[in-house]
Amino acid sequence: MKPVIGIVASEFNKEFVDGLVENCLRELKGHKTVVVRVPGAYEIPLMTKKLLKKKEIAVVIAFGVIWQGKTAHADLIASAVTNNLMSLSLAYEKPVIHQVLDVSNEKQARERCFGKELNRGTEGAQAALKMLELFK
């Protein structure tokens, strides 16, 4: 059975997250993938867990964009997502590639989601492929 790469992507900040997903899928061309959209970054770990439970899923890439605001809300969400993604990876002994971005402004988001030199979608795909190779 060919391994499947799961992608969990937030619908919040959709324009930017779509850029990550599109660049990722372009890099993963020829590999079997499944993309699941969730409302926001906070929901990413739960859907990641559901995918990791599936035998055919070999790795999950998590995509989201969290904007820093004037309160600690973004920090709380980012920390919760980060900690839970790491815990899931360790618990299921499957790689989880963390590309839930915490950005301060639109320029940072555009560079990371649509950029040619610094593109977290492309990097997420490359990390997933590298981890698949290491886990063979």
N, C-alpha and C positions, 0 to 999 in steps of 0.2 A: 504494500500500500504506500503510495507516494505521500510524503508528509504535507500537511496543510498549514499554511501560515494564516493565523487569525489576525484581523485588524479591528480594533475597537476605537471608534472615533466619535468625538463629541459633536452634537449638532449646534451647540452654542458657539458663537464666533465662526459660523459655518464657512464663510468665504475663506478664512485663513486655514481652517482645518481641512477643507476641500483641497487646498493647495498642497498640504502635507500628504493627504491620501493619494492624490493624483501623481505626485512625484514618486511616492513609494511604489504604487502599482506599476508605473513605468519601469522602475528599477527591477521589479519582481516579475516582469514579463516572462511567461513560460512556466511559472510556478503556480501551483494551485493555492488560491487565496479565498478567504471568506471575510466580508466586511460587514460589521454590525455597527449601527449608529445608536448612540444613547443621548439623552437630553443634554447633559453637561459633563464636566470633568469629574464631578463627585460620583457619578454613576459608572465611570470607567472600571474601577476595580471589581465591582459585582459582575459585570458582563465578562470581564477578563476571567474571573473565576469559573463562570459557566462554560466558557470556551476551553479553559485548561482541563476541565473534567472530561472533555471528549478525547478519546484515544487518538483520533486522527490529527488532532491539533498538536503540532510540534513546537510552535513558538507563537507568541502573541505580541503584536506591536500596538502600543497605546498612543493615540493622538488626541491632543486637546490644546487649547490656547486659553490661558488665564491672564487677564489684564490686572495689573497692580492698580489699586484705587487709593482712596483716602483713608480706608479702614483696613483692619487686619484680615478681612474676609478672604482675600486672595491667598494670603500666606497660610491661613488655616486649611483652605481647600488644597493648595499645592502640597502641603505637608501630609495631609491625610491620604491623598492620592499616591504620593511617592512612597510613603511607609507601607501602604497596603499592597502596592504593586510588588515591592521587594518581598514582602511576606508571602504573597501568592507564588512568586517564582521559587522561593525556597521550599515552600510546602509541597508544591506539585513537581518540583525538580524539572521544571521546564523554563526556558528563557522567556522573560517578559522584557520587551524593549520599551523603555520609558521615553516617550517623546511628547509628554504633556508639558508644553512650554509655559513659562511664567515670564511675561514680558511687561515692560514699563510703558511702551509707546508703539504706535503704528509702524514706525520705521523698523524697530526691532522685529515686529511680527512679520512684516513684508520680507525682510532679509532672510528670515529663518523658514518661512513658508513658501516663498516664491523665488528665492535667490538661486543663482547658479553656483556660487562659491560656497555658501553656507546654507544648505538646505536640509532641514531636519527630517523631511520625508524620505529623501534619498539616503541619508545617513541611517535612518531607522531600518530601511530595507537591507542595507549593506550589513548592519549589525546582526539582523535576523539571519541572513544567509551565512554569516561567519559562525554564529552560534549553532545553526543546523549542522554545519560541517564539523564543528567540535563535538557535537552530541551523537555523531554517527557511531 
